[in-house]
Amino acid sequence: MKPAPFEYYRAYAPAEVVELLTGLGDEAKVLAGGQSLVPMMNFRLAHPAALVDINAIAELDYVRREGDSLRIGALTRHRTLELSRAPEVQDGFSLLPRAARWIGHYPIRSRGTVGGSIAHADPAAEWCLLARLYDADVVVLGGQGTRVVPSADWFTGFLSTVAATNDVVTEVRFNRPRAFGALTEYARRRGDFAIAAAAVAFDVVDGRCRDVSIVLGAVAGEPLRVTEAEALVEGAEPAAPTWAAAARIAAAAIRPNADTYGGERYRRHLVDTLIQRAFAEAFASDASVSAASGIR
Amino acid sequence: MIEQVGQSIPRKEDHRLLTGQGTFGADAQFPRMLRARVVRSPVAHGRIAGIDTTAARALPGVVDVVTAADLPSDLRIPVRIKVQDIDLDDHLQPVLARTDVRYVGEPVAVVVAEDAYVAEDAAQLVVVDIDEENIIIDMDDALDQHTIADFHLGFGDVESAFTAAKHVVALDFSVGRHSAIPMETRALTVDYAAGTDSMEVYGATKVPVFNRRVLAGMLQMDESAIRMRAVDTGGAFGVRGEFYPEDFLVPWLARRLRRAVAWVEDRAEHFVAINHSREQRHHLEVAFDDEGIILGLRADVRHDNGAYVRTHGIIVPELTLAMLPGPYRVPAYDGRVRVVLTNKTPCGTYRAPGRFEGTAAREQLLDLAAATLGIGRVEIRRKNLLTSAELPHARAMSTLGTDIVLDSGDYVGLFDRALARVDELGWNDLRERGRAEGRRLGLGVCAFLEKSGLGPHETADVQITNTGRIRVHSGGTSLGQGIETVLAQIAADQFGVSADLVDVVNGDTLLQPYGAGSWASRSTVLSGNAVRGAGREVADRLRDLGSQMLESAPEDLEVADGVVRVRGTTTNAVSLAQVWQAAQPGSRWLRPDEPAGLAARHRFSVDHMTYPYGVHVGLVEVDPGTGGVTVLRYLIAYEVGRAVNPALVEGQLRGGMSQGLGGALLEQFRYDQSGQPQTTTFIDYLMPTASEVPVVEVVLREDAPATTNPIGARGAGEGGLTGTGAALASAVSDALGLTSMDALPMDPAFLVQALATAANGVERLASQVNHYEVVCE
């Protein structure tokens, strides 16, 4: 569990990252928090010839609000969002700090970055789900300058995105703030990769659900928007029967692969459970209420 | 000074461990030290067509690359504990595969380089050409061709018992493959002295004297030229410290290259290299009379031992059979076990070997019997537990070479005490309340028998030092269990001093060449009584010399508070340091022919093991939405005979419980159909963390001191684990409204399915075992 030899470069500005990546070719990798890349290198599952360390680029570490858009610098640590009580986050994006608590363990949250997670594109990753949930845009700097990629176009399959080898993610813009949101997961131990995850966001206008998003994690190669279920909840009463109906549709819509953690039937069952719980948690006046309570 | 035995004094080893001053296997560093890296088989079974080391040798920094062709001869690692007179020689593991590989991870070559990074780079360049052969993964596929041992243990007339039975209840139960995963992986550092052709070996902490004997034999060296240093270790639990291929390879390479060589197993290797354990399938049948009293028990056990037989031989399957009747009155018993080989990592013992498996199966059988006979789960156990009047109770069979004689105790008393405590804690009410809220809560109980204090002997030296301190050279090893503290407490009481005045050195073969090591919950019983014996002999010697110095008869003297004094006086005394001085060569108190010094070596021998016993109770909640199990409450009641350090006993029980929880709910080594391990990181192999383990309530009793050793201790290393699978399975089946469970670990996908089954009014699961086809489709 010692990595294969690699070259190491440190960049001090986003443009320098692109310059280095362009020069190094497609065997180079960006090192942000390193919480996925470094273990993969130690297991020799990844053999990058070079690393470009972006941790010294302080200008990529920020959280700011511009209108309906919450802009998060790529180098912002999970822990920063987890601890954030700032009004620009809480207003319409209060789910982000709550959802960040699901990410791994404390040391991972302290070191891992939002941009790194989006670039790594693990279908179980909380930021990837949230990006789809809030119709985020991914801001990328590449050889041709800056471009903005809608998250709907960003993910192209398991651990893969539309990014070119000399692209670096500089910012993630969360859009469409909503009053209600929740993300819930099931893993066999606290802090593990989710076996399945569900996130929901919606508003309630005149006693009806509006602007509904439902995203599932870890059930496909990339985070999965369940539009059929969204359509069912849109305009419906915010109540348990609605959640149950949406959950049923979502559970039927997925095509999960079987793995060590259970077959297709089990994953559907989990999705059914998690969507109902996510909606219930989102709509509970106290967002910290979870499905299980009482005896502990 | 207050008697030290019985006090929960802080651990002596903690200061060095908590301040970062511990010395672990990888901490030994020597000039010009080389690093070894093992090249392992990537396939589960095949013939080695060739190994090309050219590219690896060419890498700068590489010093040597060896394969089986470089070894002195066809070396195989012998069995440490032989039982049942079954010849296993054909199945022993070679130190490097010569013609065939039989599991993924089997060592085929070793690279030695100037640093660990280069060694790993070079290891990737070794090209191993293997012609793959037929692979057997499921133990039942191995029964016909690869059964290497098939034997029975038992007593009484089982045929008649079943003929006379009013009820016969049968259960199939399987336990998944898992093992101990010590925090510290294996690590060996060998410092070789070319000038004297001798070596010091650091890091094999468990049975150093045995390992030295094996190593000396394989290297054809005199044992005295090898010094084993059992240093601190981050846990052992049965697996760490046994003699593995690397335990030969690293010293052999150091001698071959005439330089120090270090090897540190990485975690990915550890998962495929360390002894696996537990994988068994049980078919049990029990016969009852019309009152629900057990008349007879039958067991048919299949045991998957992986690709080879390692140092533990076949003691795990033997212990499974021997301990299966447990604390119950079983008039007739026939247990059969078939040990098979498959293309998976070889197996050995893991804390509570055979008992975790057998207890889980037997207790589920009793739960099923309770439902079948229409009597309560508590009642069926109470009816059948041996009473104190029935002890000692001899079972006409033997295990580990000793006859089974359950010495003394009150099994029913402890059972009732545990349940009374559960009631007092309000757990029955909790269960009812949760159920009234529509939640799936379940309470499970099990009773079990443990074994401890396996002899036949252990040796300890006790000596007085020049400053009047007491020094112990024990044959036990310090695995993190606190044996240094326990032995210090026992030694201190022989001199009436604080344990602070005692220094304990464990597992150094130069200082203690007769030690049998620490395993099988034996150290407090065996090493403890050896230390006690040596301490008493030194105290006698102190009185002898003291009687001359104080001009009093030895019988009028006492050794207390660090002095030898005339009984009843305080001033008429000499200190231990003064007596030490008096015992030096040339002292006027020493006769010319009398050996100098204040030291004694004592060997404690014992014919029979001692049998602790206990009760586990668990309260769990099953989440029907996810199949997840939360252990809400847990209680362990345990009879330890004599608790030398109650806090350490409780720590042993609690630590054991968390490992048992892992085996019951989380941990399993999985393989795909081609024999590729699927669990080679902590992402896939699920050790319980602090979030999954509840606070454990302990009811520690000293009501029945062991009659087989002077201290009365029963051993405490394993009882925290033994009943965990049983109690949690019982609790889960109670939560689901089923009669019993039939497999461990109880994974969520299966429980969701079981809930659906239970909802259809079916109380008994169709028998399912941990088949491998569920993995990776």
Interface residues (C-beta under 8 A of the other chain):
Chain A: M1 K2 P3 A4 P5 F43 R44 Y186 R188 R189 R190 G191 D192 F193 N257 A258 D259 T260 Y261 G262 G263 R265 Y266 H269 L270 D272 T273 L274 Q276 R277 A291 A292 G294 I295 R296
Chain B: A116 Y117 E120 D121 Q124 D266 R267 A268 L430 R433 G434 E437 R439 L441 E621 D623 G625 T626 G627 G628 T630 L632 L665 L666 R670 Q678 T679 T681 I683 D684 L686 P688 T689 S691 E692 D747 P748 A749 V752 Q753 V774 V775 C776 E777
